[in-house]
């Protein structure tokens, strides 16, 4: 039921104690006779209470901030998201050990990954099969007995353990070494749990360089969310595989993404750009820029 | 856990001390996430429940009703567990393990509190979509300032503030009512 502006003014005056005693009595009588009006007044009172700066609401505010910092791994909220880099660096030797364990033929995913996948299986709303990252040929998700060609190749071309930083190859990546921090994000399906991604059209995992010509990059997807995304500012960040670039969160380039509303709670992204890149391994991340939340991570290789 | 440490947590919650809250999140949340996820919940459910658990404790502290007979973390975990069980019991999910947590006497109004917290989040989200002027006027009004005080503060006439106030109220209310989340919350109530 829609109320007139005058009635809202009356409600406002009632809640602010600005009515005379007669007016107040009349208004209360009207409320007792009109259930819709009584409900509206109750709503306005509730809005007022929940938006006032009470200690309880301030506590809620802090708890909300802390909740936002909790990611899919249940990580500690003390670190801003991009300081994970430091933490992840500590995990590199462990990840390396899993990948390169000498004499070990069977590679199993780290426990954290197994637990995470189990928990996702329990959650009907987010099946692992729907993960956009699933179709990437990631060593960490390989079947136990498969010989991971990519791993062996990386092993050959990588005499030093990944804990040693690569020499900066220049402003643009020129090798195919995996960036362990971003790989960690991909392999653990660290993605938004409040957006469902579908109809994803993304660059192929391996692209062919065409000399000096730029590479057409296209990413499109359908997003479903109970949250209103119309006002959201999403960015697509392009990273080389350089560890320090991601650790310091210094993308090569970033683009604003337009979210088009298709229907209620359903949006689409259709992003296209021509990128001038030299051969190498690249990662792209889609981030809600205002709250610094990563919603999607993927990668592609550009070969000669 | 020593009494001093438990008191430090309780005081931190009462004072809304961010550092202490952060420590509580680090130490207690992982267990709650594990529990909720094993019992048909999602990470978001776990975060909601944890937030509600802390709010329950906050209210008990404020009412001087909290007497810890166990460690703080065990108590918080029990509160969260209880909130989650009540929530899924209401949803009719049968697969949850109903174990013994009756030893802790905690008030029963969890669903209402949970809905209140969600409304708080929704109202705040919509409030931030208002113009800066509307936000200022409403914030001052909601915090108890009179029309005259707001007018003085903003350099407007009292009549302008009156008009602005209810107009902003209407904008905010319309946005809230249009949001699907609002209808879910009303149905859940």
Interface residues (C-beta under 8 A of the other chain):
Chain A: X5 X8 X9 X11 X12 X13 X16 X18 X43 X44 X46 X47 X48 X50 X51 X52 X53 X55 X56 X57 X58 X59 X60 X62 X63 X64 X65 X66 X67 X70 X72 X74 X76 X77 X78 X119 X122 X123 X125 X126 X193 X194 X226 X227 X228 X231 X264 X265
Chain B: X13 X16 X18 X21 X22 X25 X26 X29 X30 X33 X34 X37 X38 X40 X41 X42 X43 X44 X47 X48 X50 X51 X54 X55 X58 X59 X116 X117 X119 X120 X121 X123 X124 X125 X127 X129 X138 X139 X141 X142 X143 X144 X146 X147 X162 X163 X165 X166 X167 X169 X170 X172 X173 X176 X179 X180 X181
